[in-house]
Amino acid sequence: MSRRHRPRQRRQHESFRCVHCHLDVPERAPGTAHRNHCPNCLYSKHVDADVPGDRAAECHARMEPISIAVRGAGEWVIIHRCTRCDELSANRTAGDDNPLPLVRMAARPLAQPPFPLERLAAL
């Protein structure tokens, strides 16, 4: 088979540099098959388009962690928003994620409710 007609193989990396805190992050992580966020600051890079792990997105901007959601079986997912195109994505947490920023995001709605707390007393 000529060189021109060989299928391109994706280059396999062992780690990536976080776009936010610049930590060297191993690609393998407990609890997820496609690590796409930093376990330290939880930021990500907009690399996946339609399927986790496809690395087909063209944006490549910073993805800011904005919230936590919980799936049916109690699995936590990080909600990221792209700082360039505003696309939202839900990404599984990994076993080595820093629990402090996870809990901070989960507690934020209670610490900063969208209404004055005094209104609760009136109910």
N, C-alpha and C positions, 0 to 999 in steps of 0.2 A: 504494500500500500504506500502510495507516495506521501510525502510529508504534508502536502497541501490538503489531502483528503482524510487525514487522520482526525478523529474527533478530539476537540480540545479538552484537556483535563484541567479541572480547577486546581489551582495551587492550594495545597493544604497548609494552613498555618497552625502553629501550636499555641499562639497567644496573639493578643491585639493590645494596642495602647488606647486607654480611655480618652475620649474626646473632651472630657470635662476635668478630671483630676489627674490625668496622665499616668495612671497606674498601669503596669503591665499585667494584663488579665489573661489567665489561661482559658483556652476555648472550652475545655472540658469542665463540667460542673455537675455536682450531685443534684439529681432531681430534674434535669432538663437535657434534651438531646441537642439543642441549638442555643448555646449561650449567646445572648446578644446585648447584654448590659453589664456594667461594671458592678461587682459585688460590694464595692466600697461606697460609691456615691449614687448608684443605680441609674446613671445616665446611659444612654445608648446612642447608636448611630443609625440613621435611616438607611438600612441596607436591604431589608426584605420587602418584597412587593406584595405578593398575594399569598404565599405559603411560607410558614416559618422555615428558615434555613435556605430559601431559594436565592438569596443575595442578588435579586434582580432589580432592586430599586435604583433609580438613577439620581435621586436627590442627594444622598450621603450627608445630610445635615445632622446636627445634634438633635437627639430626642430627649426631651426633659421629662423626668418622672413627675407626674402631677397628682396621682391618686392611687389608691389600692382598691381592688374589687375582690370579692370572694366568690368562687364558683361553688356549685352545688355540694361537692364533697368536702368543702372547707379549704380548697386550694386557693392560696393567695396569688393574685396576678397584679403586676404593675401596669398602670395605664400611663403610656408615654404619649407626648404630643411633639410633633416635629416643629422645630423652631423656624423652619423655612416654609413648609407647605401646609402646616397645621394638621396633617394627618394624624389620627389617633391609632394606637395599637395596644393590644393587651399581651403582656409577656409573662410567662410563668416565672415565679420566683425560683431561685436556686438554693440549694442547701447551704451554700457558703455566703449568702447575702448578709450584709451588715444589718442586724435587727433594729438598730437605732433609727435610721432613716425610714425603715418600713413602718415602725410604730408611730413615728412622727407624722407620716402621711395619713395613717389610719386614724390618728387622734385629732388631726387638724379640723375636721368638721365640728367636733365637740368643743375644741378650744376656741374656734372662731366661727360660731354659728352665723347663718345668713340673716338672722333676725336678732333684735335685742332680747336678752334672756329675761328681762323684766316682763315681757309679754307672756311668758309661761306662768307667772304668778297670777295673772289675770284670768287664766283659763280655769 
